[in-house]
Amino acid sequence: MRTASYTDLKNNLKGFLDGVVNDSEPLIVNRAANASVVIVPIDEWNAINETEYLMSSSEMVKRIKEAEKEMHEGKGKVISVEDLWK
């Protein structure tokens, strides 16, 4: 994971942000008198939030584990993407 000081980030903002997006690699920004922060690509942020949401429900976790078990046992059903929302 890359790191930068606040001053480096301020002086090279475009380059650091392009690096985060192009390399899909978070950037830790160290701030001298304050807590550090992390900059992540929006896709990664959305994935983190989705995972947090799914894992926040014990019933959802149970259903995911049951589905995974069924899939490994060959009980899964192949469907097309178009049929997902029917």
C-alpha positions in Angstrom: 0.0 0.0 0.0 1.3 3.4 -0.9 1.8 6.2 1.6 2.2 9.9 1.3 2.4 12.9 3.6 -0.3 15.5 3.5 2.2 17.9 2.0 3.2 15.4 -0.8 -0.4 14.8 -1.5 -1.2 18.5 -1.7 1.7 19.1 -4.1 1.1 16.1 -6.3 -2.7 15.5 -6.0 -3.4 14.5 -9.6 -0.5 12.0 -9.7 -1.5 10.4 -6.4 -5.2 10.2 -7.3 -4.4 8.8 -10.8 -2.2 6.2 -9.1 -5.1 5.1 -6.8 -7.5 4.8 -9.7 -5.1 3.3 -12.3 -3.5 0.8 -10.0 -6.6 0.1 -7.8 -4.2 0.5 -4.8 -5.3 2.5 -1.7 -3.2 5.4 -0.6 -2.5 6.1 3.1 -2.1 9.9 3.8 -0.1 10.5 7.0 -1.0 13.8 8.7 1.5 15.1 11.3 -0.9 16.3 13.9 -4.0 14.3 13.0 -5.1 10.7 12.3 -4.1 9.2 8.9 -6.7 8.7 6.2 -7.0 6.2 3.4 -8.0 7.1 -0.2 -9.5 4.2 -2.2 -11.0 3.8 -5.7 -14.8 4.2 -5.7 -15.3 0.6 -6.9 -13.3 -0.7 -4.0 -15.3 1.5 -1.6 -18.6 0.2 -3.0 -17.4 -3.4 -2.7 -16.4 -2.8 1.0 -19.8 -1.3 1.8 -21.6 -4.1 0.0 -19.6 -6.8 1.9 -20.2 -5.0 5.2 -24.0 -4.9 4.4 -24.2 -8.6 3.5 -22.2 -9.6 6.6 -24.2 -7.5 9.0 -27.1 -9.9 8.7 -26.6 -13.3 10.3 -29.5 -14.7 8.2 -27.8 -13.5 5.0 -24.5 -15.0 6.0 -26.3 -18.3 6.7 -28.0 -18.2 3.3 -24.7 -17.5 1.5 -22.9 -20.4 3.3 -25.8 -22.7 2.5 -25.7 -21.7 -1.2 -22.0 -22.2 -1.3 -22.3 -25.7 0.2 -25.0 -26.6 -2.3 -22.9 -25.3 -5.2 -19.9 -27.4 -4.1 -22.2 -30.4 -3.9 -23.3 -29.9 -7.5 -26.8 -28.8 -6.6 -26.4 -25.4 -8.2 -28.4 -24.3 -11.2 -26.9 -22.5 -14.1 -28.9 -19.5 -15.3 -28.2 -16.7 -17.8 -27.6 -13.2 -16.6 -30.8 -12.1 -18.5 -32.8 -14.6 -16.4 -31.5 -13.2 -13.0 -34.2 -10.5 -12.8 -37.2 -12.5 -14.1 
